């Protein structure tokens, strides 16, 4: 068997070494080329847009009927008849309940009889007084008895009228608190009645926003508001802020507003919840795209460029939110440049090549939210 010579092995080893060095050089060259290519990437930057705008504030609201009352029995007795049903619409003056009236009818007849009796007495006394048989004081006493009897008749009629309960206004019945044949006492609750033709919507506004509202309400027609219902659909009729409470709540720092909404279709009912949408004007607002920001531990940040093109992480405070946009309250100044795209590809202190795009052009074609 023939073995390779030492010279042959050395030659092969040298060839392999040269081949490995060539591969290493090639790999190093490729890496440097890729790094150079990566360094050549340009990032898009912009500046905040400073302009007047409006935002929509949302406030949790409670919805109440413009009239919502309790119907109670004014006399004691058995509930003899119920003329309406739960959930029914009733008209003003419509008969709703009848409490057994027999006792009050008897009292009325008794008082009418007494009034008739004292009336006859008065006529007799008057004839005697006209003939100077009795004194004028006796005639006055007889007249007083007539007045008392007539008052008793009026009182008996009132008690009798209280046995029939009629609707005081147009409204919708709630559920019954009593049933037919129940013995009700004076003051017992029978049902409730709601006038839903208009709705009062109550919502709480913080002190700072109240001051802004009072400052801009007349100029911006801020009294008009909208209602977002519980199903996230907007109520089709706008409302008007008509009343603001006198005092702030010291515990919450809020003050209650009341807006009135027309409800011609009867869609809204007393006791519902929703959200009031109020348009608020902002002067010289600092606007940035949401996609330029990122969040860490519930705080929002963006990358701000210095004069040398180095990015620096900067915390900002968001004062309001709009679709695809943030209104910056603090942390950024007008004219400062910040990174718009590629915020996940850089880190604090990196120097980047960039292209600048005007904020109006950026905002014109926004369609994505923050990363």
Secondary structure, DSSP 4 states (H G I P E B T S, - for coil): -PPPPHHHHHHHHHHHHHHHHHHHHHHHHHHHHHHHHHHT-EEEEEE-EEEEEEEEEEEEEEEEEEEEEEEE-SS-EEEEEE---TT-EE-TT-EEEEE--HHHHHHHHHHHHHHHHHHHHHHHHHHHHHTTSS-HHHHHHHHHHHHHHHHHHHHHHHHHHTTEEE-SSSEEE---SS-TT-EE-TT-EEEEEEEEEEEEEEEEEEHHHHHHHHHHHHHHTTTEEEEEETTSPBPSS-EEEEEE-SS--TTT-EEEEEEEEE-TT----TT-EEEEEEEEEEEEEEEEEGGG-EEETTEEEEEEE-TTSBEEEEEEEEEEEETTEEEEEES--TT-EEE-S-TTS--TT-B-EEEE--HHHHHHT------
